[in-house]
């Protein structure tokens, strides 16, 4: 089950076996906490936790899952980072215990990855419930955002949503914990119901990728002085230069891909699906790509690869990126 369906199911009958698997830690953490809350577990006295990254003995884990409760009405075990659901072979004893769990016993497995073809995975899905905690695609963020705003008692106006989506559009991946914490902070500093773009700019901490967005924005807007100034600001911290190079490479690659799909007739928000981006951001990228000659982008892509190599071996300084940025701005 996906996150929303899984969380809704937790409002009903509680299962004795849960598997929370996937790369999105935010979903796993939220689901785990709701399960424990529904069980009314005192974490200090009623919860036994194993972290498989510390390699506990499998026998100890299995014994804990199968133990009868002594000083409480239930036995609850949390097994973090469980490798069992990807392994080719699984413990027959563990399978038997999960297949016939004592009514007073509950186990929650979390796993970074799980193979749906494995016997243990199928068993967990049959006798309990499985959360597939996959990272959200950029175009899937609206449902999560609407739920988050509802929980905060806030709404975003159109400009705020566009600004929010622009921030997401340049992130290499979406961190829901980052967004969750930052929106909590924004809500604390907004007195009314409505959140504006100004509220986001003032209160939402920008990660490095978002800070660098101003640089590519200046390039797209053909503002060489501003772009070079922003580059030099980043150059004050030498370790940031490789990040700037990567940012420019990724931006040029996206522009080239957008032009490729536009030439095939994919336009507007439809670009979001083929570019794996928020549809709004993809549409904006497509409009921007139309202002760049394909030949220029191809030349700059090669030049950036050469610049990256020379920067890494110390044969060039930040001026090599400055020349490329000016070239892009003067298209």
Order of alpha helices (4+ residues) and beta strands (2+ residues): alpha-beta-alpha-beta-alpha-beta-alpha-beta-alpha-beta-alpha-beta-alpha-alpha-beta-alpha-alpha-alpha-alpha-alpha-alpha-alpha-alpha
